[in-house]
């Protein structure tokens, strides 16, 4: 009888081991998922081809905005350019701002107004010029020219593909067009880079 009990216990040891391994695997998976949540920007080996509808989008606290970083410096390691897909609800707009990078817009749908002050090398932006923008149009913003894009169409969204150079972007924001350039407030990291990019001092190249 004693030998039978010993045999019975030994026969079930492999099952106990399998059960223990299962618990360990579950714990490891939990830890890995926790690490992924803690470091959401540690992206390695992203697919060459991706579905845009599956990419993260957010308003970043800005009413009427939907922003997707299609490919970026902070998130994806891009060195020379960054690409965004942005949708502005009717009446929404960018802040009045400038940055020391080139920027190209492609309007995919909707219409609106570009405000551009090209006198970046006087004390303040002054009265901007107005340019209508529309579906299938494109426009570019020269380095350090103060500008604002507004969805002035009250009936449909304005969706644009945006390409910038020299990422990550450092943005100088103006309360209005009469604010001196020296009083513009630096926003860096910008909203969609805040989670991934540690604060570093802006370089002199961003000053007018």
ZAMARGU-4260 file (C-alpha; in steps of 0.2 Angstrom, whole numbers, plus 5000, padded with zeros to 4 digits):
<rodrens>
0) 5000/5000/5000 | 5014/5012/5004 | 5023/5009/4987 | 5007/5012/4978 | 5005/5029/4986
5) 5023/5033/4982 | 5020/5028/4964 | 5004/5038/4963 | 5013/5054/4969 | 5027/5052/4957
10) 5015/5049/4942 | 5007/5066/4945 | 5023/5077/4947 | 5024/5081/4928 | 5006/5088/4929
15) 5011/5099/4944 | 5027/5105/4934 | 5016/5109/4919 | 5004/5119/4930 | 5018/5128/4938
20) 5025/5133/4921 | 5008/5139/4916 | 5008/5151/4931 | 5025/5157/4927 | 5021/5160/4909
25) 5005/5170/4914 | 5016/5181/4926 | 5029/5184/4912 | 5015/5189/4900 | 5008/5201/4912
30) 5025/5209/4916 | 5028/5211/4897 | 5012/5219/4894 | 5015/5231/4909 | 5032/5235/4902
35) 5024/5239/4885 | 5011/5250/4893 | 5025/5259/4903 | 5035/5262/4887 | 5022/5264/4873
40) 5035/5273/4862 | 5048/5259/4862 | 5043/5253/4845 | 5054/5240/4836 | 5052/5232/4820
45) 5036/5241/4814 | 5029/5234/4798 | 5034/5241/4781 | 5016/5242/4776 | 5003/5247/4788
50) 4984/5251/4788 | 4982/5270/4792 | 4965/5266/4800 | 4974/5255/4813 | 4986/5269/4818
55) 4984/5278/4835 | 4975/5294/4834 | 4971/5307/4847 | 4966/5325/4850 | 4979/5328/4862
60) 4968/5340/4872 | 4964/5351/4857 | 4946/5352/4853 | 4941/5348/4835 | 4958/5340/4831
65) 4962/5322/4826 | 4980/5318/4824 | 4989/5303/4818 | 5008/5302/4817 | 5010/5291/4801
70) 5029/5291/4803 | 5039/5301/4815 | 5056/5304/4823 | 5052/5300/4841 | 5041/5285/4838
75) 5049/5278/4823 | 5066/5284/4822 | 5064/5295/4806 | 5079/5307/4804 | 5075/5319/4790
80) 5056/5320/4789 | 5040/5317/4798 | 5022/5314/4791 | 5006/5317/4800 | 4987/5315/4795
85) 4977/5328/4803 | 4958/5331/4803 | 4950/5347/4809 | 4932/5348/4813 | 4922/5363/4807
90) 4928/5379/4815 | 4944/5372/4823 | 4961/5378/4819 | 4980/5377/4823 | 4987/5390/4835
95) 4996/5405/4827 | 5014/5398/4827 | 5031/5396/4818 | 5044/5383/4818 | 5062/5381/4810
100) 5057/5367/4798 | 5050/5367/4781 | 5031/5361/4780 | 5021/5354/4766 | 5002/5352/4766
105) 4991/5341/4755 | 4973/5344/4757 | 4964/5327/4755 | 4946/5333/4758 | 4937/5349/4764
110) 4942/5367/4763 | 4948/5381/4774 | 4959/5396/4775 | 4978/5398/4777 | 4984/5413/4786
115) 5003/5417/4783 | 5014/5431/4788 | 5030/5431/4778 | 5038/5445/4787 | 5047/5434/4800
120) 5062/5446/4801 | 5053/5461/4808 | 5048/5463/4827 | 5031/5454/4825 | 5021/5444/4812
125) 5008/5458/4808 | 4993/5456/4797 | 4993/5439/4788 | 4989/5436/4770 | 4974/5424/4768
130) 4974/5410/4755 | 4959/5399/4752 | 4964/5380/4753 | 4953/5366/4746 | 4952/5348/4742
135) 4967/5342/4731 | 4977/5358/4734 | 4994/5359/4741 | 5004/5373/4750 | 5020/5375/4759
140) 5026/5385/4774 | 5044/5393/4773 | 5055/5391/4788 | 5050/5402/4803 | 5035/5411/4794
145) 5021/5413/4806 | 5005/5404/4800 | 4988/5397/4805 | 4977/5384/4796 | 4959/5386/4800
150) 4944/5375/4795 | 4933/5389/4790 | 4920/5377/4782 | 4906/5375/4794 | 4899/5360/4785
155) 4913/5347/4783 | 4930/5341/4791 | 4946/5347/4784 | 4958/5333/4782 | 4977/5336/4777
160) 4993/5326/4775 | 5007/5336/4783 | 5026/5333/4780 | 5039/5342/4790 | 5058/5342/4789
165) 5070/5342/4804 | 5059/5333/4817 | 5055/5333/4831 | 5046/5349/4829 | 5049/5364/4840
170) 5034/5376/4840 | 5033/5394/4845 | 5015/5399/4848 | 5008/5417/4847 | 4993/5423/4856
175) 4989/5435/4842 | 4997/5442/4826 | 5004/5457/4836 | 5014/5447/4848 | 5033/5451/4846
180) 5043/5436/4840 | 5053/5437/4856 | 5037/5434/4866 | 5031/5419/4857 | 5030/5404/4869
185) 5040/5388/4865 | 5031/5372/4865 | 5043/5358/4865 | 5040/5343/4865 | 5025/5346/4855
190) 5008/5338/4860 | 5010/5321/4851 | 5029/5320/4856 | 5027/5323/4875 | 5024/5305/4880
195) 5039/5299/4870 | 5052/5313/4871 | 5061/5319/4886 | 5062/5338/4888 | 5079/5345/4881
200) 5084/5363/4879 | 5080/5371/4862 | 5094/5374/4851 | 5099/5392/4845 | 5094/5388/4827
205) 5075/5389/4832 | 5077/5408/4837 | 5074/5422/4824
</rodrens>
